[in-house]
Protein backbone atom coordinates (compact mmCIF):
# COMPACT_ATOMS: atom_id res chain seq x y z
CA UNK A 1 0.00 0.00 0.00
CA UNK A 2 1.39 3.33 -1.05
CA UNK A 3 1.74 5.62 1.92
CA UNK A 4 2.28 8.72 -0.22
CA UNK A 5 0.51 9.20 -3.53
CA UNK A 6 1.18 11.81 -6.16
CA UNK A 7 -0.82 13.00 -9.14
CA UNK A 8 -0.64 13.55 -11.95
CA UNK A 9 2.17 11.27 -13.02
CA UNK A 10 3.15 13.86 -15.61
CA UNK A 11 2.11 17.43 -16.24
CA UNK A 12 2.72 19.85 -19.09
CA UNK A 13 2.17 23.59 -18.79
CA UNK A 14 3.14 26.63 -20.81
CA UNK A 15 5.59 29.21 -19.57
CA UNK A 16 3.83 31.67 -17.26
CA UNK A 17 1.06 29.25 -16.22
CA UNK A 18 0.57 27.84 -12.75
CA UNK A 19 1.46 24.19 -12.31
CA UNK A 20 -0.38 22.30 -9.57
CA UNK A 21 1.10 19.07 -8.25
CA UNK A 22 -0.93 16.98 -5.85
CA UNK A 23 0.03 14.71 -3.00
CA UNK A 24 -1.95 12.69 -0.47
CA UNK A 25 -0.92 10.47 2.38
CA UNK A 26 -2.31 7.67 4.50
CA UNK A 27 -0.65 7.93 7.87
CA UNK A 28 -1.96 10.74 10.06
CA UNK A 29 1.17 10.58 12.20
CA UNK A 30 3.30 12.02 9.40
CA UNK A 31 4.45 15.39 10.67
CA UNK A 32 6.86 16.78 8.12
CA UNK A 33 6.36 17.05 4.36
CA UNK A 34 9.31 18.03 2.17
CA UNK A 35 9.14 18.35 -1.59
CA UNK A 36 12.20 17.39 -3.56
CA UNK A 37 12.91 18.14 -7.19
CA UNK A 38 15.20 16.24 -9.45
CA UNK A 39 16.63 17.34 -12.78
CA UNK A 40 17.81 14.73 -15.28
CA UNK A 41 21.11 13.15 -14.28
CA UNK A 42 21.20 15.12 -11.01
CA UNK A 43 20.50 14.38 -7.37
CA UNK A 44 17.09 14.99 -5.75
CA UNK A 45 17.28 18.30 -3.90
CA UNK A 46 15.07 19.79 -1.21
CA UNK A 47 12.80 22.45 -2.68
CA UNK A 48 10.36 23.42 0.07
CA UNK A 49 8.81 21.77 3.13
CA UNK A 50 5.87 22.20 5.51
CA UNK A 51 4.77 21.01 8.94
CA UNK A 52 1.08 20.38 9.78
CA UNK A 53 0.95 23.37 12.14
CA UNK A 54 0.75 25.47 8.99
CA UNK A 55 -1.67 25.19 6.09
CA UNK A 56 0.48 27.18 3.72
CA UNK A 57 4.18 27.64 3.06
CA UNK A 58 5.46 30.02 0.44
CA UNK A 59 8.91 30.44 -1.05
CA UNK A 60 9.04 32.68 -4.08
CA UNK A 61 7.03 31.11 -6.88
CA UNK A 62 6.58 27.85 -4.93
CA UNK A 63 3.72 27.40 -2.47
CA UNK A 64 2.56 24.36 -0.53
CA UNK A 65 -1.09 24.21 0.45
CA UNK A 66 -1.82 21.71 3.21
CA UNK A 67 -5.15 20.19 4.27
CA UNK A 68 -4.61 18.11 7.38
CA UNK A 69 -8.22 16.96 7.66
CA UNK A 70 -8.20 15.50 4.17
CA UNK A 71 -4.53 14.42 4.37
CA UNK A 72 -3.77 16.22 1.16
CA UNK A 73 -1.25 18.77 0.05
CA UNK A 74 -0.38 20.45 -3.20
CA UNK A 75 2.57 22.28 -4.63
CA UNK A 76 1.72 25.34 -6.74
CA UNK A 77 4.34 26.75 -9.06
CA UNK A 78 3.28 30.16 -10.30
CA UNK A 79 4.69 31.80 -13.43
CA UNK A 80 6.21 28.47 -14.46
CA UNK A 81 9.54 28.65 -16.28
CA UNK A 82 11.19 26.13 -18.62
CA UNK A 83 13.90 25.78 -15.99
CA UNK A 84 11.28 24.35 -13.61
CA UNK A 85 11.01 21.25 -15.79
CA UNK A 86 11.94 18.39 -13.47
CA UNK A 87 10.48 15.51 -11.50
CA UNK A 88 8.92 16.59 -8.21
CA UNK A 89 8.73 14.20 -5.28
CA UNK A 90 6.41 14.64 -2.33
CA UNK A 91 7.76 13.02 0.82
CA UNK A 92 6.61 12.55 4.39
CA UNK A 93 8.13 11.48 7.64
CA UNK A 94 6.82 10.31 10.98
CA UNK A 95 10.03 8.88 12.28
CA UNK A 96 12.94 11.23 12.18
CA UNK A 97 15.35 10.08 9.53
CA UNK A 98 13.02 7.99 7.36
CA UNK A 99 11.50 9.72 4.37
CA UNK A 100 8.53 8.09 2.64
CA UNK A 101 8.36 9.21 -0.97
CA UNK A 102 5.68 9.36 -3.62
CA UNK A 103 6.42 8.20 -7.15
CA UNK A 104 6.87 11.71 -8.42
CA UNK A 105 5.30 14.06 -10.94
CA UNK A 106 7.23 14.82 -14.07
CA UNK A 107 6.69 18.47 -14.97
CA UNK A 108 7.42 19.86 -18.41
CA UNK A 109 7.20 23.60 -18.96
CA UNK A 110 7.15 24.72 -22.58
CA UNK A 111 8.30 28.16 -23.68
CA UNK B 1 25.48 23.72 -2.20
CA UNK B 2 26.68 20.67 -0.28
CA UNK B 3 27.17 17.62 -2.48
CA UNK B 4 26.97 13.93 -1.86
CA UNK B 5 28.98 11.81 -4.26
CA UNK B 6 28.32 8.21 -5.20
CA UNK B 7 30.69 5.76 -6.83
CA UNK B 8 30.20 4.09 -9.25
CA UNK B 9 27.35 5.63 -11.21
CA UNK B 10 26.57 2.28 -12.82
CA UNK B 11 27.41 -1.27 -11.83
CA UNK B 12 26.57 -4.48 -13.64
CA UNK B 13 27.19 -7.78 -11.88
CA UNK B 14 26.13 -11.39 -12.04
CA UNK B 15 23.62 -12.76 -9.57
CA UNK B 16 25.33 -14.20 -6.50
CA UNK B 17 28.29 -11.87 -6.64
CA UNK B 18 29.09 -9.30 -4.00
CA UNK B 19 28.78 -5.59 -4.70
CA UNK B 20 29.80 -2.54 -2.70
CA UNK B 21 28.22 0.82 -3.36
CA UNK B 22 30.20 3.81 -2.16
CA UNK B 23 28.95 7.13 -0.85
CA UNK B 24 30.99 10.20 -0.01
CA UNK B 25 28.68 12.24 2.23
CA UNK B 26 28.82 15.96 2.95
CA UNK B 27 31.91 16.49 5.09
CA UNK B 28 30.35 17.73 8.33
CA UNK B 29 27.27 15.53 8.24
CA UNK B 30 26.76 12.89 10.88
CA UNK B 31 23.73 10.92 9.67
CA UNK B 32 23.71 8.73 6.61
CA UNK B 33 20.97 6.98 4.68
CA UNK B 34 20.38 4.57 1.82
CA UNK B 35 17.26 4.51 -0.33
CA UNK B 36 16.32 2.11 -3.12
CA UNK B 37 14.34 3.02 -6.23
CA UNK B 38 13.10 0.39 -8.64
CA UNK B 39 12.38 1.73 -12.11
CA UNK B 40 9.04 3.52 -12.22
CA UNK B 41 8.48 3.32 -8.50
CA UNK B 42 9.13 5.57 -5.54
CA UNK B 43 12.34 5.83 -3.57
CA UNK B 44 12.10 3.60 -0.51
CA UNK B 45 14.01 3.89 2.73
CA UNK B 46 16.49 1.13 3.46
CA UNK B 47 18.58 2.16 6.44
CA UNK B 48 20.03 5.04 8.41
CA UNK B 49 23.34 5.13 10.22
CA UNK B 50 24.91 7.23 12.95
CA UNK B 51 28.03 7.00 15.05
CA UNK B 52 29.03 3.71 13.54
CA UNK B 53 25.68 2.04 14.07
CA UNK B 54 22.50 1.24 12.19
CA UNK B 55 19.74 3.30 13.79
CA UNK B 56 16.74 2.09 11.82
CA UNK B 57 16.18 -0.25 8.91
CA UNK B 58 13.20 -1.19 6.80
CA UNK B 59 11.97 -4.60 5.75
CA UNK B 60 13.75 -4.02 2.43
CA UNK B 61 17.09 -4.15 4.24
CA UNK B 62 17.63 -7.87 3.87
CA UNK B 63 20.15 -9.96 5.77
CA UNK B 64 22.36 -9.87 2.67
CA UNK B 65 22.74 -6.09 3.10
CA UNK B 66 25.24 -4.40 5.36
CA UNK B 67 26.45 -0.84 5.85
CA UNK B 68 29.54 0.68 7.38
CA UNK B 69 31.72 3.76 7.39
CA UNK B 70 35.18 2.68 8.47
CA UNK B 71 37.34 5.52 9.85
CA UNK B 72 35.32 8.32 8.30
CA UNK B 73 35.86 7.13 4.78
CA UNK B 74 33.11 6.17 2.36
CA UNK B 75 29.72 5.18 3.70
CA UNK B 76 29.15 1.85 1.99
CA UNK B 77 26.27 -0.46 1.19
CA UNK B 78 27.35 -4.02 0.60
CA UNK B 79 25.11 -6.68 -0.86
CA UNK B 80 26.35 -10.26 -0.56
CA UNK B 81 25.12 -12.26 -2.36
CA UNK B 82 23.15 -10.23 -4.86
CA UNK B 83 19.79 -11.31 -6.26
CA UNK B 84 17.91 -10.28 -9.40
CA UNK B 85 15.46 -8.19 -7.36
CA UNK B 86 18.34 -6.05 -6.10
CA UNK B 87 18.47 -4.33 -9.48
CA UNK B 88 17.57 -0.72 -8.78
CA UNK B 89 19.01 2.74 -8.32
CA UNK B 90 20.46 3.19 -4.86
CA UNK B 91 20.54 6.69 -3.44
CA UNK B 92 22.75 7.74 -0.59
CA UNK B 93 21.85 10.75 1.57
CA UNK B 94 23.35 12.57 4.51
CA UNK B 95 22.11 15.14 6.98
CA UNK B 96 23.83 17.34 9.54
CA UNK B 97 21.61 16.38 12.43
CA UNK B 98 18.73 14.17 13.48
CA UNK B 99 16.24 16.96 13.76
CA UNK B 100 16.48 17.94 10.11
CA UNK B 101 14.64 14.91 8.85
CA UNK B 102 13.65 16.68 5.69
CA UNK B 103 17.03 18.23 5.09
CA UNK B 104 18.65 15.20 3.66
CA UNK B 105 21.13 15.83 0.88
CA UNK B 106 21.04 13.18 -1.81
CA UNK B 107 23.67 11.80 -4.12
CA UNK B 108 23.01 11.16 -7.82
CA UNK B 109 22.47 7.45 -7.29
CA UNK B 110 24.18 4.24 -8.35
CA UNK B 111 22.31 2.18 -10.92
CA UNK B 112 22.82 -1.48 -10.07
CA UNK B 113 21.97 -4.15 -12.60
CA UNK B 114 22.06 -7.77 -11.47
CA UNK B 115 22.07 -10.27 -14.33
Interface residues (C-beta under 8 A of the other chain):
Chain A: X2 X4 X32 X33 X34 X36 X41 X42 X43 X44 X45 X46 X49 X89 X91 X93 X95 X96 X97 X98 X99 X100 X101 X102 X103 X104
Chain B: X1 X3 X4 X31 X33 X35 X40 X41 X42 X43 X44 X45 X48 X55 X56 X58 X91 X95 X98 X99 X101 X102 X103 X104 X105 X106 X107 X108 X109
